[in-house]
Amino acid sequence: MVTRPNEILDREAEWGVLEDLWGSAQPELVFVLGRRRVGKSFVLSRFARAVGGVYYQATRRTEAEQLIALSAALGERFDDAALRQGAGLPSWEALFGYLREKAGEEPFFVVLDEFPFLSSAAPALTSIIQQLWDHEWADTQIKLVLSGSYVTAMLQLEAGDQPLFGRRTRRLRFEPFLCRDLEGFVPSWSAADRMRLYGTVGQLPGHLALVDRKASLRSNVARLMLESSGRLVDEAQHMLDTFLGEADVHYSILEAIARGDQTWSRITSRIGKSGGAVSRPLHWLEQMSFIERVVPITEKAPSKSKRAIYRIADPHVRFWHRFVAPAMRSGSLGLVSPAKLYDRAVKPNLDDHMGPVFEQICTEHARSSGAPFEPFRVGPWWDAKGRNEVDVVSISADDEVFVAECKWGRIKLAHLAELRERAQLVVSELPRVARVHLGLYSGRGSFDAKVLRAAEDGEVQLFGPDDVLG
């Protein structure tokens, strides 16, 4: 066992995978990928430190500069004064040969983080690693981790025409936190306030680490996003710049979706581009997990569905487009005090913003423990004309169905009646149904008396904030 530092919140599963590969008696070639600010570098650097390995984060530098910098990292690890002082090894073959000699027969952990930057500077590097993997390293216990935030570039490493095709032994993907994971950042906050934090600051550990747990939500949002010098005031505005030189269409797509233009036709109409000019950047944004393509859960061929819509994956990006971007465009940001800007622009509209965020949180809950059975599939549903929709539908392998509506405010009897009607519409699109369960979620934990009686009679399950976040 490798002791996980207390500073790493959650990530037990990811740490466990690293422990497992560290204990392997074989060489390992591991691909690690995930969005920027998702915590990859934080976890990998701490693990490398814990096992006496080497961690190197590449940047946009020349091949010669990268070689010198990585040589220096090895010099620090092996107390080699010449390398430490910038002498540098003459080639990648020499560098990896040095590493092989120093590692000997013992396990050795080495991380090349932001690997796409490194391979871009040194195009032959993946072929060199292939040759090492196939020959020189076959009888070692070297654990080579290639990590990157440029998800599409990391996935390309595994393409059939690439040198490392078929070589990786594991792939580890760091996903953004779920809402229930936020408790470690703000343990004293109520469940409802943790949901609001999720809906404003979002789901990335790198953002959540900036939150002052002793301050209010209002204070944190004002400081981080409504001050002209706030740490997150322009994060969403520039989040693609690291990966793309020209990203105008990509940003326009994000803005269109954030404003509610979620179908293919409405996106193309909003940004004024033809379908061909939108297809590739839309697919890229989906691969990078900036957006998600969603279809009704009853669709038989999801990849071909014409009922697909697109959603912004991160609640923070949605919040930024709705509240921060307009304040920047109007000149209010930097002119009006952050607290007053929050009270006038954010507070009156926050409940409305939280509606779809709460649906996302409830879907997370249904996937983990919310449904009265082990879910096989979970997702939303809407009819072909878009007149009826259901926020959460969960289907079991035995054809049981859980149908639920999510309301940020109070649940009334009319909501239950509407849920019963829509559940029948969902059932009509399924080939087999063994049993139907109903659920109602309230972000405020508020239910009318008649709804509470229906729950007591076993007609519906009710969930408040504490139930959802457990």
GICOR-V488030 format. One record per residue. RES is the residue in one small letter. SS is DSSP state (H for helix, E for strand, - for the rest). PHI is phi in degrees with one decimal (999 if undefined). D_LAST is the distance of its C-alpha to the last C-alpha in whole Angstrom. Layout:
RES & SS & PHI & D_LAST
RES & SS & PHI & D_LAST
//
This chain:
m & - & 999 & 28
v & - & -109.0 & 28
t & - & -63.0 & 27
r & - & -84.4 & 24
p & - & -60.4 & 24
n & - & -62.9 & 22
e & - & -72.1 & 23
i & - & -91.9 & 21
l & - & -86.8 & 17
d & - & 58.0 & 15
r & - & 60.3 & 18
e & H & -62.0 & 18
a & H & -63.8 & 19
e & H & -65.5 & 22
w & H & -62.6 & 23
g & H & -63.2 & 23
v & H & -63.9 & 25
l & H & -64.8 & 28
e & H & -61.1 & 28
d & H & -64.7 & 29
l & H & -70.7 & 32
w & H & -65.3 & 33
g & - & -81.2 & 33
s & - & -69.2 & 35
a & - & -86.8 & 39
q & - & -110.8 & 40
p & - & -67.3 & 40
e & E & -130.4 & 37
l & E & -120.4 & 37
v & E & -116.3 & 34
f & E & -103.3 & 33
v & E & -119.7 & 30
l & E & -142.0 & 29
g & - & 161.5 & 26
r & - & -60.4 & 26
r & - & -60.7 & 28
r & - & 71.2 & 25
v & - & -85.7 & 23
g & - & 104.2 & 24
k & H & -58.5 & 26
s & H & -61.7 & 29
f & H & -59.8 & 27
v & H & -71.1 & 25
l & H & -65.0 & 29
s & H & -66.6 & 31
r & H & -69.9 & 29
f & H & -67.9 & 29
a & H & -59.0 & 33
r & H & -64.5 & 34
a & H & -66.2 & 32
v & - & -105.3 & 34
g & - & 71.8 & 37
g & - & -96.2 & 37
v & E & -125.0 & 38
y & E & -120.3 & 36
y & E & -134.8 & 38
q & E & -106.9 & 37
a & - & -75.3 & 39
t & - & -132.2 & 40
r & - & -79.8 & 43
r & - & -126.9 & 46
t & - & -72.2 & 49
e & H & -60.6 & 49
a & H & -62.5 & 52
e & H & -66.8 & 49
q & H & -64.1 & 46
l & H & -64.7 & 48
i & H & -66.5 & 49
a & H & -65.5 & 46
l & H & -70.2 & 45
s & H & -60.6 & 48
a & H & -64.1 & 47
a & H & -63.5 & 43
l & H & -66.6 & 45
g & H & -61.3 & 48
e & H & -63.6 & 45
r & H & -68.2 & 43
f & H & -104.1 & 47
d & - & 53.9 & 49
d & - & -104.0 & 51
a & H & -61.3 & 53
a & H & -63.0 & 55
l & H & -68.3 & 51
r & H & -63.0 & 50
q & - & -92.4 & 52
g & - & 99.7 & 52
a & - & -62.8 & 55
g & - & 77.6 & 53
l & - & -80.1 & 53
p & - & -74.1 & 56
s & - & -156.9 & 53
w & H & -66.4 & 50
e & H & -61.1 & 52
a & H & -66.7 & 53
l & H & -63.6 & 50
f & H & -72.2 & 48
g & H & -64.9 & 51
y & H & -60.7 & 51
l & H & -62.4 & 47
r & H & -62.5 & 48
e & H & -65.8 & 50
k & H & -69.9 & 48
a & H & -70.2 & 45
g & - & 60.1 & 48
e & - & -96.5 & 46
e & - & -90.1 & 43
p & - & -62.3 & 40
f & E & -142.3 & 40
f & E & -110.0 & 37
v & E & -135.2 & 38
v & E & -113.5 & 36
l & E & -107.8 & 37
d & E & -85.3 & 35
e & - & 51.0 & 35
f & H & -57.6 & 38
p & H & -56.6 & 39
f & H & -65.9 & 41
l & H & -68.8 & 42
s & H & -70.2 & 43
s & H & -68.4 & 45
a & H & -73.8 & 47
a & - & -125.8 & 48
p & - & -58.0 & 48
a & - & -83.3 & 50
l & H & -61.3 & 47
t & H & -64.9 & 45
s & H & -68.4 & 48
i & H & -65.8 & 49
i & H & -63.9 & 45
q & H & -59.6 & 46
q & H & -63.8 & 49
l & H & -63.6 & 48
w & H & -63.3 & 45
d & H & -75.0 & 48
h & H & -129.1 & 50
e & H & -61.6 & 50
w & - & -98.7 & 47
a & - & -61.0 & 46
d & - & -107.7 & 47
t & - & -105.7 & 45
q & - & -120.2 & 41
i & E & -72.1 & 41
k & E & -109.5 & 37
l & E & -99.0 & 38
v & E & -109.1 & 35
l & E & -106.1 & 35
s & E & -124.0 & 33
g & E & -167.4 & 33
s & - & -87.1 & 31
y & - & -80.1 & 34
v & H & -59.7 & 32
t & H & -63.3 & 35
a & H & -68.4 & 37
m & H & -66.6 & 35
l & H & -65.2 & 35
q & H & -65.0 & 38
l & - & -58.5 & 39
e & - & -96.7 & 38
a & - & -64.2 & 41
g & - & -62.4 & 44
d & - & -97.3 & 46
q & - & -101.5 & 45
p & - & -57.9 & 46
l & - & -93.0 & 42
f & - & -57.6 & 42
g & - & 78.1 & 41
r & - & -95.3 & 41
r & - & -63.1 & 37
t & - & -97.5 & 35
r & E & -151.2 & 32
r & E & -129.9 & 30
l & E & -123.2 & 27
r & E & -111.8 & 25
f & - & -86.2 & 22
e & - & -98.3 & 20
p & - & -59.5 & 19
f & - & -67.9 & 15
l & - & -83.0 & 12
c & H & -59.5 & 11
r & H & -66.1 & 7
d & H & -78.5 & 10
l & H & -74.8 & 12
e & H & -59.3 & 10
g & H & -65.4 & 13
f & - & -84.0 & 16
v & - & -135.1 & 15
p & - & -62.3 & 13
s & - & -91.5 & 14
w & - & -76.7 & 14
s & - & -69.0 & 12
a & H & -60.3 & 9
a & H & -63.9 & 12
d & H & -71.7 & 14
r & H & -66.3 & 12
m & H & -65.0 & 12
r & H & -64.6 & 16
l & H & -63.5 & 16
y & H & -61.2 & 15
g & H & -77.1 & 18
t & H & -114.9 & 21
v & - & -82.0 & 21
g & - & 102.2 & 19
q & - & -122.5 & 17
l & - & -97.8 & 20
p & H & -55.1 & 20
g & H & -63.1 & 24
h & H & -84.6 & 23
l & H & -65.6 & 20
a & - & -65.8 & 22
l & - & -83.3 & 24
v & - & -75.1 & 22
d & - & -87.0 & 23
r & - & -66.5 & 20
k & - & -87.5 & 22
a & - & -95.9 & 23
s & - & -80.8 & 22
l & H & -58.8 & 21
r & H & -55.6 & 24
s & H & -64.5 & 26
n & H & -68.2 & 24
v & H & -63.8 & 25
a & H & -61.8 & 28
r & H & -70.6 & 29
l & H & -83.9 & 28
m & H & -127.3 & 29
l & - & -110.4 & 31
e & - & -97.3 & 34
s & - & -63.4 & 36
s & - & -103.4 & 36
g & - & -61.4 & 32
r & - & -62.6 & 30
l & - & -112.2 & 29
v & - & -65.6 & 31
d & - & -130.9 & 33
e & - & -59.8 & 31
a & - & -68.0 & 30
q & - & -71.3 & 34
h & - & -124.7 & 35
m & - & -70.4 & 32
l & - & -99.1 & 34
d & - & -60.4 & 37
t & - & -63.7 & 37
f & - & -101.8 & 37
l & - & -127.4 & 40
g & - & -74.3 & 43
e & - & -116.8 & 43
a & - & -129.0 & 40
d & H & -58.9 & 41
v & H & -65.9 & 40
h & H & -61.2 & 37
y & H & -65.3 & 36
s & H & -65.3 & 38
i & H & -63.6 & 35
l & H & -59.2 & 32
e & H & -65.7 & 33
a & H & -62.0 & 34
i & H & -65.7 & 31
a & H & -61.3 & 29
r & - & -83.8 & 32
g & - & 108.9 & 31
d & - & -88.5 & 34
q & - & -103.3 & 31
t & - & -94.1 & 34
w & H & -56.0 & 37
s & H & -66.4 & 40
r & H & -73.9 & 38
i & H & -65.6 & 37
t & H & -63.9 & 41
s & H & -66.7 & 42
r & H & -62.8 & 40
i & H & -91.1 & 41
g & - & 70.5 & 45
k & - & -122.5 & 45
s & - & -73.2 & 46
g & H & -57.3 & 43
g & H & -63.4 & 45
a & H & -76.1 & 44
v & H & -97.8 & 41
s & H & -56.9 & 40
r & H & -66.9 & 40
p & H & -64.0 & 38
l & H & -64.5 & 35
h & H & -64.6 & 35
w & H & -61.7 & 35
l & H & -62.2 & 32
e & H & -70.1 & 30
q & H & -61.4 & 31
m & - & -80.3 & 30
s & - & 68.1 & 26
f & - & -80.5 & 27
i & E & -130.7 & 27
e & E & -133.2 & 26
r & E & -93.7 & 28
v & E & -124.9 & 26
v & - & -127.8 & 28
p & - & -57.1 & 27
i & - & -62.6 & 26
t & - & -84.9 & 29
e & - & -63.6 & 31
k & - & -81.3 & 33
a & - & -129.9 & 34
p & H & -54.5 & 31
s & H & -67.7 & 34
k & H & -107.4 & 36
s & - & -63.8 & 35
k & - & -91.9 & 36
r & - & -99.0 & 33
a & - & -69.9 & 31
i & E & -128.0 & 30
y & E & -118.0 & 29
r & E & -128.2 & 26
i & E & -70.9 & 25
a & - & -74.8 & 23
d & - & -99.6 & 22
p & H & -57.3 & 20
h & H & -62.7 & 23
v & H & -66.0 & 26
r & H & -62.0 & 25
f & H & -62.0 & 25
w & H & -60.1 & 28
h & H & -65.8 & 30
r & H & -80.5 & 29
f & H & -115.6 & 30
v & H & -80.2 & 31
a & H & -57.4 & 34
p & H & -61.4 & 35
a & H & -66.2 & 36
m & H & -70.1 & 37
r & H & -66.3 & 40
s & H & -82.2 & 41
g & - & 86.6 & 41
s & - & -68.9 & 39
l & E & -68.6 & 37
g & - & 95.8 & 39
l & - & -104.7 & 41
v & E & -91.0 & 39
s & - & -61.5 & 37
p & H & -54.9 & 33
a & H & -64.2 & 32
k & H & -68.8 & 34
l & H & -63.9 & 33
y & H & -63.1 & 29
d & H & -65.8 & 30
r & H & -89.0 & 33
a & H & -103.4 & 31
v & H & -89.5 & 28
k & H & -54.4 & 26
p & H & -64.9 & 28
n & H & -114.8 & 27
l & H & -67.1 & 23
d & H & -61.6 & 22
d & H & -64.9 & 24
h & H & -63.2 & 23
m & H & -72.9 & 19
g & H & -53.5 & 20
p & H & -66.5 & 20
v & H & -63.4 & 17
f & H & -63.3 & 15
e & H & -60.0 & 16
q & H & -62.8 & 16
i & H & -65.5 & 12
c & H & -66.4 & 12
t & H & -63.4 & 14
e & H & -58.2 & 12
h & H & -63.6 & 9
a & H & -63.5 & 12
r & H & -68.6 & 13
s & H & -94.4 & 11
s & H & -150.3 & 9
g & H & -73.4 & 10
a & - & -71.5 & 14
p & - & -78.7 & 15
f & - & -158.8 & 17
e & - & -75.0 & 17
p & E & -74.8 & 18
f & E & -101.4 & 21
r & E & -142.5 & 21
v & E & -138.1 & 19
g & E & 178.0 & 20
p & E & -88.0 & 22
w & E & -144.4 & 25
w & E & -150.8 & 28
d & - & -81.3 & 32
a & - & -63.2 & 35
k & - & -94.7 & 36
g & - & 72.2 & 33
r & - & -88.5 & 33
n & - & -126.0 & 30
e & E & -148.4 & 26
v & E & -129.0 & 23
d & E & -69.3 & 20
v & E & -134.3 & 18
v & E & -129.2 & 20
s & E & -121.5 & 19
i & E & -123.7 & 22
s & E & -91.2 & 22
a & - & -66.8 & 25
d & - & -99.8 & 26
d & - & 70.5 & 26
e & E & -82.5 & 24
v & E & -130.2 & 22
f & E & -113.9 & 19
v & E & -118.9 & 20
a & E & -139.3 & 18
e & E & -111.0 & 19
c & E & -123.5 & 17
k & E & -128.5 & 18
w & - & -67.4 & 17
g & - & -98.7 & 19
r & - & -79.0 & 20
i & E & -93.7 & 20
k & - & -112.7 & 23
l & H & -60.8 & 25
a & H & -61.5 & 27
h & H & -66.1 & 24
l & H & -66.5 & 23
a & H & -62.6 & 27
e & H & -64.0 & 27
l & H & -62.7 & 24
r & H & -60.6 & 26
e & H & -65.0 & 29
r & H & -71.5 & 27
a & H & -60.5 & 26
q & H & -66.4 & 30
l & H & -67.5 & 31
v & H & -62.9 & 28
v & H & -59.1 & 29
s & H & -65.9 & 33
e & - & -98.6 & 32
l & - & -104.5 & 31
p & - & -69.6 & 33
r & - & -142.7 & 32
v & - & -139.3 & 29
a & - & -86.2 & 28
r & E & -162.4 & 26
v & E & -116.0 & 24
h & E & -114.5 & 20
l & E & -112.0 & 20
g & E & -142.2 & 16
l & E & -131.9 & 16
y & E & -109.3 & 14
s & E & -123.9 & 14
g & - & -66.1 & 13
r & - & -106.7 & 15
g & - & 65.0 & 13
s & - & -115.1 & 17
f & E & -134.8 & 19
d & - & -63.5 & 22
a & H & -59.2 & 24
k & H & -68.2 & 25
v & H & -69.6 & 22
l & H & -62.3 & 20
r & H & -67.3 & 23
a & H & -62.4 & 23
a & H & -67.2 & 19
e & H & -63.0 & 21
d & - & -83.0 & 24
g & - & 80.6 & 21
e & - & -80.4 & 22
v & - & -155.9 & 19
q & E & -97.3 & 15
l & E & -114.4 & 14
f & E & -135.1 & 10
g & - & -105.0 & 10
p & H & -57.4 & 8
d & H & -66.6 & 6
d & H & -65.7 & 5
v & H & -67.8 & 6
l & H & -93.6 & 4
g & - & 63.8 & 0
//
